[in-house]
Amino acid sequence: MAGGAFSLWKMQTNNVKSMAAPNYWPKQSALKRSYSEPTLIAFIQPYCKSSHASVKELEKIMAKVGDQSKVFIVLVSPKNVNEDSPLINKLIKIPDIIVQPDSKGQEARVFGAQNSGQILAYDSEGSLRFVGGLGLPRNHKESGIAKEQIQSLVLKNIVSQSTTKVIGCSLFNESKKGDKEK
């Protein structure tokens, strides 16, 4: 099933410095943010190879911050996502997260998400504090920064760097197949 869905959902990887994420929590979103703690949103395309690295980073973040933030994983994917896929099964097992299907990409568009692995962090006031990528290659100069900044926001309410690159499959571009950096 995953192979067939993969061929239907063509991907292109983009290397994007910053996103067009809204500075304040958008009223058009169906996702309900927390008013007492930070809210994190990670956008994942389940058939993207780099999504596995993003989920691994998310697991590390959640091991540190636990239930001290509200966390949404927005699955941007074709209509028929294979719920038995290893990646989705891994996501479902991470404590304290809410997995939200987004088959038409509506939430991703509301938040300006463009790539799998993009994470947004909003504070309890609804202000955007961080936008970046999870799962950057280890040799990348910004590798691990997203994890550090998100943990710092949740645990100390401090963010020293507000953006990092996002390297992952495009959530919307269907013109090319693959998981390669541009």
N, C-alpha and C positions, 0 to 999 in steps of 0.2 A: 504493500500500500504506500509506504513512504516514498519508494522509488517513483511510482506513478505520479504521486502528488508533487514530487520534486520536479519532474519534467513539465508539469503544468505551470508551476510557479517558478518562472525564470528570475534569476537574481543578478545583481551587479553590486560589487563591493565599492564603497566610497570611503574616502579618507576626508573627513569633514572637521574643520577646526572648531566651529561653533554652530549651533542650530538656531532656528527661528522660534525657540521656545518662548511662550508668553512669560513676561516678568511677574505676573500674578496668576494665581490659580484661575483657569478659565471657567466662567459660569456655564458655558455650553457643555462642559464635560459631564458625563453620566457617573464618573468616579467621584466618590465623596471623600474629600480630604479630612485629615484630623485637624481639630482646632486646639489640641493640647500637646501635640508632638509633631516632629517633622513627618512629611509624607514623601515617600520615594516611589518613582514609577520607572520601571525598566521595560523597554520595548524589545521583544524577542520575535524573530522569524524562525519557527521551529525547524525548518529544513535548511537553514544556513549552517555551514560547517563551523563558523566562528562563534555561533551561539553557544556551543558547548563550553568554550572558554569563558564566555560571559556568565553563564550559569555557575561555573566553578567559582568565579570571583564573587558572585552574589551569595553563594553559600558561605564564603569567608566573612563577608560583611555581616550576614545574619548571625553568624556564630558570635560576633562581637557585640552587635547592637540588640539582638534578640527582639523583645517586644517593646522596645523604646521608640519605635516609629511604626507608622502604617506603611505597608509596602504592597504595591500592585505590580504584578507581572502581566503586561499586556501582550497577548499572543496575536501578532499580526500575521495572518496566514490565509490560505485558500479556505473555502467553505468547509471542506471535509478534512479536518485535521485528524490524524490518526492518534486517538487518545491513548493508545498503547505504545506510543513511541518512547524510547528510552529517555529522551530529553524532557518530554512532558511528565513522565513518571518521576523523574528526578525533581522537577519543579514542584510537583504536588507534595513531595516529601519534605520540602524545606519548611520548617516551622514558621509561623507568624507572617505568611505571605498570602495574598489574595490573587489567584490566577484568573485573569479576565480575558476571555476570547474577544478578538476584534477583527472578525473575518472581512469586513469591508474597509478597515483601516480608519474608521471615523475618529476614534480616540487618538490614534497616532497623528492624524491631521490636526486635530484640535490643539495638541501639544507641540506641533511642529517637528515631530520625530521623523527622521529620514532613514535611519540605519538600525539594523539589529544590534543590540548591545548598548544602545543609547540609554542613559539613565538621567533622570531629572530629580533634583531634591528641592522640595519646598519646605520652608519653615512653618511653624504653627500659625503664623500670621497670613500664610498663603503666598509669601514672596519667594521667587525663584532664587535659590542660593548656589546651586551647582548644576551644570549640564556637561556631560562627558560620556566617555566610553568605558565599558567594562571589557575585560579580557584582551587588552592590548598585548602584543608579543612581549616576552620577557626582555628582549634586547631593545625595546622601544623606550626612548627617554622619558615618556610619560606613563610607563607601565607602573601600576600600583597606586598612582596618584588619585584616581577616582575612589578607590577603596579607602585610602587615607582621609580624603576630604569628606566623604560621606560619614565615616565613623566619627570624625571630628565634629561634624555638624550635629549628629545625633547625640553624641556623648558629652560634648562641651559647648555646643552652639557656636562653634568657630569654623570659618572656612577661609583659608588663606589663598586659595586658587579657585576661581569660579568656573573654569572650563578646561577640558582636555579634549584630545582628538577622539573621534569615534571611527573605528575601523570595523566594518561589518557589512553584510549584504544589504542592499537597498531594500527598504520595506515596500516600495512601490514600483520601481523600474523593472519592467518586464522585457526589456529589449535584448539583454544578454544573459547568458547562463554562467554561473561560476561563483567563486568565492575568492576573488583576487583583489588586491589593493590596486587602486588606480594610480 
